[in-house]
Amino acid sequence: MAALNPQDALIHLMIAVAAADGQISGIERREFTVLLRTLPVFSGFDETRLADIAQDCGDLLDQDDGIDAIIRNVRDTVPRGLYETAYALAVEVVSADVEASQPELRLLEMLRDAFELDRLTAGAIEHSA
């Protein structure tokens, strides 16, 4: 796997959140498309790379510490000022299915801790979704 840039790391995070319950729904895939095409953080993203990024993410998730590696990659490549954006992306993907599964909720908890988000900020992001 090549070195990740912030966009790649954020996409890995969105895929991991969607896959947390064991499957990625069509609704979640549509949400990816909307987010990739509309958010400034993905400005200039080359969508032809998406399949390769998804494969890299799948390879990471197949490892025992895959989700931890994905979170570490986000922390290492995404500027600290965008941690709230990373969390918001995760929440948007989770909320696409309307009901969050326990594994998805647990992953969101891990992200809140990893990004050191305070309760008010996390709550506001969750409420907005």
Rosetta silent file (secondary structure, phi, psi, omega in degrees, C-alpha in Angstrom):
SEQUENCE: MAALNPQDALIHLMIAVAAADGQISGIERREFTVLLRTLPVFSGFDETRLADIAQDCGDLLDQDDGIDAIIRNVRDTVPRGLYETAYALAVEVVSADVEASQPELRLLEMLRDAFELDRLTAGAIEHSA
SCORE:     score description
SCORE:     0.000 S_00000001
   1 L     0.000  132.969  178.631    0.000    0.000    0.000 S_00000001
   2 L   -72.806  164.889  177.875    1.301    3.423   -0.960 S_00000001
   3 L   -59.641  138.284 -178.323    1.577    6.231    1.551 S_00000001
   4 L   -83.435  145.918  168.007   -1.819    7.639    2.412 S_00000001
   5 L  -104.823  170.799 -176.919   -2.854   11.204    1.912 S_00000001
   6 H   -56.831  -39.184  178.975   -5.603   12.774    4.052 S_00000001
   7 H   -62.555  -44.038  178.656   -8.331   12.063    1.503 S_00000001
   8 H   -60.437  -44.475 -178.660   -7.368    8.382    1.320 S_00000001
   9 H   -63.248  -40.264  178.107   -7.342    8.098    5.108 S_00000001
  10 H   -66.058  -37.584  177.577  -10.801    9.690    5.347 S_00000001
  11 H   -67.212  -42.089  174.578  -12.147    7.304    2.711 S_00000001
  12 H   -55.040  -43.524 -179.304  -10.672    4.356    4.621 S_00000001
  13 H   -63.155  -44.918  179.841  -12.485    5.624    7.692 S_00000001
  14 H   -62.940  -40.728  178.526  -15.816    5.915    5.876 S_00000001
  15 H   -65.023  -44.138 -179.493  -15.462    2.404    4.456 S_00000001
  16 H   -61.647  -40.895  179.036  -14.521    0.978    7.848 S_00000001
  17 H   -65.175  -43.854  179.658  -17.543    2.603    9.479 S_00000001
  18 H   -64.107  -35.413 -177.612  -19.855    1.295    6.770 S_00000001
  19 H   -85.057   -4.829 -175.266  -18.383   -2.196    7.067 S_00000001
  20 L   -57.786  -31.298 -179.491  -18.528   -2.232   10.882 S_00000001
  21 L   -93.529   10.622  174.611  -21.825   -4.120   10.848 S_00000001
  22 L    97.196   -7.790  178.817  -20.527   -6.708    8.396 S_00000001
  23 L  -153.640  155.686  175.294  -21.909   -5.253    5.188 S_00000001
  24 L  -111.880  115.697 -176.201  -21.937   -2.051    3.163 S_00000001
  25 L   -78.015  162.990  175.567  -25.437   -1.173    2.073 S_00000001
  26 H   -61.590  -35.922  177.870  -26.413    0.495   -1.169 S_00000001
  27 H   -63.326  -42.333  178.475  -27.531    3.510    0.836 S_00000001
  28 H   -65.408  -38.633  177.488  -24.075    3.784    2.395 S_00000001
  29 H   -63.054  -41.274  177.433  -22.457    3.513   -1.062 S_00000001
  30 H   -64.231  -38.220  178.346  -24.671    6.336   -2.323 S_00000001
  31 H   -62.467  -40.846  175.789  -23.713    8.394    0.720 S_00000001
  32 H   -54.549  -49.210 -176.747  -20.004    7.899   -0.147 S_00000001
  33 H   -59.382  -46.795  179.379  -20.669    9.218   -3.629 S_00000001
  34 H   -60.476  -47.673 -178.621  -22.506   12.288   -2.353 S_00000001
  35 H   -62.958  -44.133 -178.896  -19.806   13.049    0.215 S_00000001
  36 H   -63.924  -34.789 -175.465  -16.952   12.549   -2.252 S_00000001
  37 H   -89.084  -15.319 -173.193  -18.561   14.794   -4.844 S_00000001
  38 H  -117.217  -24.616 -174.783  -19.803   17.607   -2.635 S_00000001
  39 L   -85.509  137.322  179.631  -17.516   18.183    0.348 S_00000001
  40 H   -57.913  -29.668 -178.724  -14.588   20.592    0.057 S_00000001
  41 H   -63.173  -21.875  178.701  -12.302   18.135    1.888 S_00000001
  42 H  -104.529   14.519  177.957  -12.537   15.894   -1.206 S_00000001
  43 L   -56.351  130.675  179.179  -11.981   18.687   -3.719 S_00000001
  44 L    82.037    1.152 -179.348   -9.830   17.406   -6.569 S_00000001
  45 L   -66.115  133.970  178.544  -10.257   13.749   -5.582 S_00000001
  46 L   -89.925  103.485 -175.905   -9.813   11.385   -8.532 S_00000001
  47 H   -63.150  -17.179  177.717  -12.754    8.969   -8.297 S_00000001
  48 H   -68.416  -16.375  178.619  -10.961    6.462  -10.536 S_00000001
  49 H   -84.348   -9.474 -172.171   -8.743    5.716   -7.512 S_00000001
  50 H   -58.552  -42.347 -179.601  -11.685    4.686   -5.333 S_00000001
  51 H   -61.663  -42.224  178.909  -11.524    0.954   -6.156 S_00000001
  52 H   -66.376  -41.075  178.894   -7.808    0.807   -5.251 S_00000001
  53 H   -64.172  -42.004  179.027   -8.387    2.750   -2.021 S_00000001
  54 H   -63.678  -39.317  178.008  -11.264    0.421   -1.112 S_00000001
  55 H   -64.366  -43.499  177.095   -9.051   -2.617   -1.764 S_00000001
  56 H   -60.079  -41.802  179.488   -6.304   -1.177    0.451 S_00000001
  57 H   -64.451  -43.238  177.279   -8.888   -0.548    3.162 S_00000001
  58 H   -59.755  -40.502  177.660  -10.191   -4.107    2.861 S_00000001
  59 H   -61.954  -41.847  177.687   -6.652   -5.416    3.216 S_00000001
  60 H   -64.197  -44.309 -177.876   -6.231   -3.369    6.391 S_00000001
  61 H   -66.004  -22.681  177.343   -9.568   -4.549    7.794 S_00000001
  62 L   -73.806  -15.557  179.519   -8.511   -8.168    7.217 S_00000001
  63 L   -82.023  155.161 -179.456   -5.674   -7.664    9.728 S_00000001
  64 L   -57.138  -39.222 -178.948   -6.211   -8.293   13.433 S_00000001
  65 L  -106.833   30.802 -173.343   -5.624   -4.640   14.306 S_00000001
  66 H   -56.738  -48.153 -178.259   -7.132   -3.276   11.095 S_00000001
  67 H   -66.843  -36.498  176.527   -9.533   -0.776   12.593 S_00000001
  68 H   -63.695  -38.964  178.254   -6.839    0.487   14.944 S_00000001
  69 H   -64.807  -40.139  179.116   -4.520    0.927   11.947 S_00000001
  70 H   -64.485  -44.919  178.175   -7.169    2.896   10.083 S_00000001
  71 H   -62.717  -42.920  177.715   -7.741    5.190   13.059 S_00000001
  72 H   -59.894  -42.533 -179.969   -3.961    5.594   13.474 S_00000001
  73 H   -62.314  -39.654  177.269   -3.656    6.468    9.774 S_00000001
  74 H   -63.193  -46.829 -179.019   -6.299    9.169   10.123 S_00000001
  75 H   -63.425  -32.953 -177.571   -4.526   10.619   13.146 S_00000001
  76 H   -81.184  -26.770 -173.242   -1.170   10.493   11.331 S_00000001
  77 H  -111.472  -27.110 -178.043   -2.268   11.984    7.997 S_00000001
  78 L   -90.174  130.694  177.725   -5.275   14.208    8.643 S_00000001
  79 L   -58.513  143.100 -177.193   -4.526   17.588   10.201 S_00000001
  80 H   -51.444  -35.628  179.756   -5.785   17.856   13.776 S_00000001
  81 H   -65.974  -11.429  178.706   -8.140   20.638   12.717 S_00000001
  82 H  -106.405    8.724  177.662   -9.995   18.143   10.538 S_00000001
  83 H   -61.876  -38.508  177.931  -10.648   15.517   13.233 S_00000001
  84 H   -64.379  -37.619  176.279  -14.155   16.894   13.682 S_00000001
  85 H   -63.351  -43.108  178.506  -14.656   16.565    9.917 S_00000001
  86 H   -59.741  -44.546  178.884  -13.445   12.961   10.085 S_00000001
  87 H   -64.625  -41.371  178.951  -15.911   12.236   12.862 S_00000001
  88 H   -61.858  -39.176  177.064  -18.698   13.986   10.942 S_00000001
  89 H   -62.083  -44.314  179.096  -17.980   11.816    7.890 S_00000001
  90 H   -61.537  -44.343 -179.673  -18.201    8.691   10.043 S_00000001
  91 H   -64.411  -40.471  178.299  -21.476    9.858   11.581 S_00000001
  92 H   -60.577  -42.208  179.189  -22.932   10.653    8.145 S_00000001
  93 H   -65.963  -44.419  178.864  -22.144    7.143    6.923 S_00000001
  94 H   -61.620  -42.588 -175.660  -23.635    5.561   10.047 S_00000001
  95 H   -75.229  -12.457  179.444  -26.763    7.704    9.808 S_00000001
  96 H   -59.708  -34.004  179.952  -27.315    6.825    6.140 S_00000001
  97 L   -85.815    2.172 -179.764  -28.971    3.565    7.237 S_00000001
  98 L    73.959  -49.512  179.065  -31.170    5.456    9.770 S_00000001
  99 L  -109.838  129.997 -179.649  -30.483    2.925   12.561 S_00000001
 100 L   -89.454  136.965  176.569  -26.980    2.420   13.891 S_00000001
 101 L   -82.375  163.895  177.764  -25.804   -1.062   14.802 S_00000001
 102 H   -59.133  -43.338  177.701  -23.891   -1.780   18.002 S_00000001
 103 H   -62.337  -35.999  178.444  -20.584   -2.273   16.127 S_00000001
 104 H   -67.261  -42.461  178.603  -21.069    1.084   14.389 S_00000001
 105 H   -63.679  -38.752  177.934  -21.821    2.811   17.688 S_00000001
 106 H   -64.520  -41.336  178.772  -18.743    1.216   19.253 S_00000001
 107 H   -65.003  -40.384  176.241  -16.594    2.435   16.379 S_00000001
 108 H   -60.845  -38.857  176.634  -17.959    5.963   16.782 S_00000001
 109 H   -61.905  -43.358  178.207  -17.030    5.765   20.464 S_00000001
 110 H   -60.964  -39.320 -179.728  -13.504    4.704   19.512 S_00000001
 111 H   -68.262  -42.103  177.295  -13.284    7.661   17.123 S_00000001
 112 H   -56.756  -43.197  179.588  -14.477   10.155   19.738 S_00000001
 113 H   -68.142  -46.832 -177.260  -11.727    8.898   22.038 S_00000001
 114 H   -62.732  -37.641 -178.632   -9.039    8.777   19.346 S_00000001
 115 L   -90.812    0.413  179.166   -9.837   12.298   18.132 S_00000001
 116 L    52.180   47.868  179.069  -10.258   13.564   21.710 S_00000001
 117 L   -84.807  135.539  177.170  -13.622   15.133   20.914 S_00000001
 118 L   -76.351  161.785 -175.654  -15.517   16.653   23.800 S_00000001
 119 H   -59.323  -39.560 -178.237  -19.098   15.552   24.450 S_00000001
 120 H   -66.462  -43.197  179.251  -20.652   18.801   23.239 S_00000001
 121 H   -64.810  -49.746  179.552  -18.822   18.758   19.925 S_00000001
 122 H   -59.728  -43.298  179.223  -19.545   15.071   19.308 S_00000001
 123 H   -62.363  -40.225  178.749  -23.177   15.576   20.310 S_00000001
 124 H   -65.066  -41.853  178.060  -23.579   18.511   17.954 S_00000001
 125 H   -63.151  -45.712 -179.623  -22.117   16.522   15.059 S_00000001
 126 H   -64.058  -41.650 -179.557  -24.362   13.561   15.825 S_00000001
 127 H   -64.760  -37.972 -178.294  -27.443   15.753   16.167 S_00000001
 128 H   -67.315  -27.133  179.795  -26.775   17.462   12.838 S_00000001
 129 L   -78.559    0.000    0.000  -26.707   14.110   11.048 S_00000001
